[in-house]
Amino acid sequence: MKKFSLVVATLVAGISLNAATVATVNGEKISDTEVSEFYAPMLRGQDFKKLPEAQQKGLIQQYIMQDLVLKDAKKQNFEKDPMYIKGLERAKNELLLSLYQNKIMKDIKVDSDKVKAFYEQNKNKYIKPARVKARHILVASEQEAKNIISELKGLKDKELEKKFAEIAKAKSMDTGSAANGGDLGWFDESTMVKPFTDAAFSLKKGEITKTPVKTNFGYHIILKQDARAKEQIAFKDMKQGIENQFKFEEFQKRINLKGQELYKNAKVEIQ
């Protein structure tokens, strides 16, 4: 069963020798490879054949329904519709332009020494900021926050985390984090409002705020679970990104020069 689309996902689809028939529609066989290739962009690297059976069946059903609708559209001669013809021509042009641009991009080579030098000159930009992992409980009044701090007083380690999470689930106004026991995950100084950030970063690991932290949202009790100092991002982790940046800059130059050249040699009359 062949699939046709105005958005071309692949130019050539290989037929796997190990393809297995997963359905038959009006006497026409559908292979698992066919379905897998069709959904590849959506699955983003996941192997269709390794998905749970129920999920595979659901995708196969969607595939069949879409193909049946497509066949019905052809039966009703939508291929002769002026909008289809115009859209198909536009899609062809877009694909041609994309192939043309990809050819230019593939021809661009970036000097590895240039990439390394750029990294060294801009090392201060490639830094992971200091981060904190914390939980919090948000309440409306200062007195309620103080009561919670008193309730947690004397608790440590796992016992403190457990009780803190229980109170967060029961009382925190931040419903998003409350469901996870007040867990905020990792954040840096730019993520939260300043009073909250200042308090969280000043705590020791495993410590809670001794007084309520007031922000525009209310009063917070914060439990600091862990911390990471700022760190330099290694060259190996930035190399590809810097190289792509240079390639894109060179691509823009080349495509602009080509456009100017073709424009200059064409007979152009702007009305």
C-alpha positions as CSV (number, residue, x, y, z in Angstrom):
1,M,0.0,0.0,0.0
2,K,1.8,3.2,-1.2
3,K,1.5,6.5,0.6
4,F,1.5,9.9,-1.1
5,S,1.9,13.2,0.7
6,L,2.6,16.8,-0.2
7,V,5.1,16.8,2.6
8,V,7.8,14.5,1.4
9,A,9.4,12.7,4.4
10,T,11.8,10.5,2.4
11,L,12.8,10.4,-1.3
12,V,13.6,6.7,-1.4
13,A,12.1,4.2,0.9
14,G,14.0,0.9,1.1
15,I,12.0,-2.3,1.3
16,S,13.2,-4.5,4.2
17,L,13.7,-8.2,3.4
18,N,12.4,-8.9,6.9
19,A,9.1,-7.1,6.4
20,A,6.1,-8.8,7.9
21,T,2.5,-8.4,6.9
22,V,0.5,-6.7,9.7
23,A,-2.8,-6.2,7.9
24,T,-4.7,-6.8,4.7
25,V,-7.2,-4.3,3.4
26,N,-9.4,-5.2,0.4
27,G,-6.8,-7.8,-0.6
28,E,-3.9,-5.5,-0.4
29,K,-1.1,-6.3,2.1
30,I,0.4,-3.8,4.5
31,S,3.9,-4.5,6.0
32,D,5.3,-3.5,9.4
33,T,8.2,-1.8,7.5
34,E,5.7,0.3,5.6
35,V,3.9,1.5,8.7
36,S,7.2,2.0,10.5
37,E,8.6,4.3,7.8
38,F,5.4,6.3,7.6
39,Y,5.5,7.0,11.4
40,A,9.3,7.4,11.7
41,P,9.2,11.3,12.0
42,M,6.6,11.1,14.7
43,L,8.3,8.3,16.6
44,R,11.6,10.2,16.7
45,G,14.0,7.3,16.8
46,Q,11.7,4.8,18.5
47,D,11.4,1.4,16.8
48,F,7.8,0.8,15.7
49,K,8.4,-3.0,15.9
50,K,9.4,-2.7,19.6
51,L,6.4,-0.6,20.7
52,P,3.7,-2.3,22.9
53,E,1.3,-4.4,20.9
54,A,-1.7,-2.2,21.7
55,Q,0.2,0.9,20.5
56,Q,1.3,-0.9,17.3
57,K,-2.3,-1.9,16.6
58,G,-3.5,1.7,17.1
59,L,-1.0,3.1,14.7
60,I,-1.8,0.4,12.1
61,Q,-5.5,1.3,12.4
62,Q,-4.7,5.0,11.9
63,Y,-2.5,4.2,8.9
64,I,-5.3,2.2,7.3
65,M,-7.9,4.8,7.9
66,Q,-5.8,7.6,6.5
67,D,-5.0,5.5,3.4
68,L,-8.7,4.6,2.8
69,V,-9.5,8.3,3.0
70,L,-6.7,9.1,0.6
71,K,-8.1,6.5,-1.9
72,D,-11.6,7.9,-1.5
73,A,-10.2,11.4,-2.3
74,K,-8.6,10.0,-5.5
75,K,-11.8,8.3,-6.4
76,Q,-13.6,11.6,-6.1
77,N,-11.0,13.1,-8.5
78,F,-9.5,15.6,-6.1
79,E,-6.3,15.2,-8.0
80,K,-7.9,17.3,-10.7
81,D,-8.8,20.1,-8.3
82,P,-7.0,23.4,-9.1
83,M,-6.0,23.8,-5.5
84,Y,-4.3,20.3,-5.5
85,I,-2.5,21.0,-8.7
86,K,-1.3,24.4,-7.5
87,G,-0.3,23.0,-4.1
88,L,1.6,20.0,-5.7
89,E,3.5,22.4,-7.9
90,R,4.4,24.5,-4.9
91,A,5.6,21.4,-3.0
92,K,7.7,20.3,-5.9
93,N,9.4,23.7,-6.0
94,E,10.0,23.7,-2.2
95,L,11.6,20.2,-2.5
96,L,13.8,21.3,-5.4
97,L,14.9,24.4,-3.4
98,S,15.6,22.3,-0.3
99,L,17.7,19.8,-2.3
100,Y,19.6,22.7,-3.9
101,Q,20.3,24.3,-0.5
102,N,21.3,20.9,1.0
103,K,23.8,20.4,-1.7
104,I,25.4,23.8,-0.9
105,M,25.4,22.9,2.8
106,K,27.1,19.5,2.2
107,D,29.9,21.1,0.2
108,I,30.9,23.4,3.1
109,K,33.8,22.2,5.2
110,V,34.8,23.9,8.5
111,D,38.4,24.0,9.7
112,S,38.6,22.2,13.0
113,D,41.3,24.6,14.2
114,K,38.9,27.5,13.6
115,V,36.2,25.8,15.7
116,K,38.7,25.2,18.5
117,A,40.0,28.7,18.4
118,F,36.4,30.1,18.6
119,Y,35.7,28.0,21.6
120,E,38.8,29.1,23.4
121,Q,38.0,32.8,22.7
122,N,34.4,32.4,24.0
123,K,35.0,30.0,26.9
124,N,33.2,32.4,29.3
125,K,30.0,31.9,27.3
126,Y,30.0,28.1,27.6
127,I,29.4,27.8,31.3
128,K,26.6,25.9,33.1
129,P,25.5,28.2,35.9
130,A,25.4,27.1,39.5
131,R,22.2,25.1,40.2
132,V,20.1,24.0,43.2
133,K,17.7,21.1,43.6
134,A,14.9,21.9,46.0
135,R,11.4,21.4,47.2
136,H,9.1,24.0,48.5
137,I,5.8,24.5,50.3
138,L,3.8,27.7,49.4
139,V,1.1,29.0,51.8
140,A,-0.9,32.2,52.0
141,S,0.1,33.4,55.5
142,E,3.3,33.9,57.4
143,Q,1.9,32.3,60.5
144,E,0.9,29.1,58.6
145,A,4.5,29.0,57.2
146,K,5.9,29.3,60.7
147,N,3.7,26.5,61.9
148,I,4.9,24.2,59.1
149,I,8.6,25.1,59.9
150,S,7.9,24.2,63.6
151,E,6.3,20.9,62.5
152,L,9.5,20.0,60.5
153,K,11.9,21.1,63.2
154,G,14.3,18.4,64.4
155,L,13.7,16.1,61.3
156,K,16.7,15.2,59.1
157,D,17.5,13.4,55.9
158,K,14.9,10.9,54.6
159,E,12.6,11.6,57.5
160,L,12.6,15.3,56.7
161,E,12.1,14.7,53.0
162,K,9.2,12.4,53.6
163,K,7.4,14.7,56.0
164,F,8.1,17.7,53.8
165,A,6.6,16.0,50.8
166,E,3.5,15.0,52.7
167,I,2.9,18.5,53.9
168,A,3.5,19.9,50.4
169,K,1.0,17.5,48.9
170,A,-1.6,18.4,51.5
171,K,-1.1,22.2,51.9
172,S,1.0,23.8,49.2
173,M,-0.8,26.3,47.0
174,D,1.6,25.5,44.1
175,T,-0.5,22.7,42.8
176,G,2.0,21.9,40.0
177,S,4.8,21.0,42.4
178,A,2.5,19.9,45.3
179,A,1.6,16.8,43.4
180,N,5.3,15.8,43.5
181,G,5.8,16.6,47.1
182,G,6.9,20.2,46.4
183,D,9.7,19.1,44.0
184,L,11.0,21.9,41.8
185,G,13.9,19.9,40.3
186,W,17.1,21.7,39.3
187,F,17.1,25.5,38.7
188,D,19.6,28.3,38.5
189,E,19.6,31.8,39.8
190,S,17.8,33.2,36.7
191,T,14.8,30.8,37.0
192,M,13.1,31.9,40.2
193,V,12.3,35.3,41.8
194,K,15.2,36.8,43.7
195,P,14.0,36.3,47.4
196,F,13.4,32.7,46.6
197,T,16.7,32.2,44.8
198,D,18.7,34.0,47.5
199,A,17.2,31.8,50.2
200,A,17.6,28.5,48.3
201,F,21.2,29.1,47.4
202,S,22.2,30.2,50.9
203,L,20.9,27.0,52.5
204,K,23.1,24.0,53.2
205,K,22.3,20.6,51.6
206,G,19.5,18.9,53.5
207,E,18.5,22.1,55.3
208,I,15.2,24.0,55.3
209,T,14.6,27.7,55.7
210,K,14.4,28.7,59.3
211,T,12.0,31.6,58.6
212,P,9.3,31.9,55.8
213,V,10.5,33.3,52.5
214,K,8.1,36.0,51.3
215,T,7.5,36.6,47.5
216,N,4.6,37.9,45.4
217,F,3.2,34.4,45.4
218,G,2.9,34.0,49.2
219,Y,5.2,32.5,51.9
220,H,7.6,29.6,51.1
221,I,9.3,27.0,53.1
222,I,12.3,25.7,51.1
223,L,14.2,22.4,51.5
224,K,17.5,22.3,49.7
225,Q,18.3,18.8,48.5
226,D,21.4,19.2,46.4
227,A,23.6,21.8,44.6
228,R,26.0,22.0,41.7
229,A,28.6,24.7,41.3
230,K,28.9,26.4,37.9
231,E,31.0,24.4,35.5
232,Q,32.8,24.9,32.2
233,I,31.1,23.1,29.2
234,A,33.8,20.9,27.6
235,F,34.9,21.6,24.0
236,K,33.7,18.1,22.9
237,D,30.2,19.0,24.0
238,M,30.2,22.3,22.1
239,K,32.2,21.4,19.0
240,Q,29.3,20.3,16.8
241,G,27.2,23.3,17.7
242,I,30.0,25.7,16.9
243,E,30.8,23.9,13.6
244,N,27.1,24.1,12.6
245,Q,27.1,27.8,13.4
246,F,30.1,28.4,11.1
247,K,28.5,26.2,8.4
248,F,25.2,28.1,8.5
249,E,27.0,31.4,8.3
250,E,29.0,30.3,5.3
251,F,25.8,28.8,3.7
252,Q,24.1,32.2,4.1
253,K,27.0,33.9,2.3
254,R,27.0,31.4,-0.5
255,I,23.3,31.3,-1.1
256,N,23.1,35.1,-1.1
257,L,26.1,35.4,-3.5
258,K,24.4,32.8,-5.8
259,G,21.1,34.7,-5.7
260,Q,22.8,38.0,-6.5
261,E,24.8,36.4,-9.3
262,L,21.6,34.9,-10.9
263,Y,19.7,38.2,-10.4
264,K,22.5,40.2,-12.1
265,N,22.5,37.9,-15.1
266,A,18.8,37.8,-15.5
267,K,16.6,40.2,-17.4
268,V,14.6,41.7,-14.5
269,E,11.8,44.3,-15.0
270,I,10.1,45.4,-11.7
271,Q,6.8,47.1,-12.5
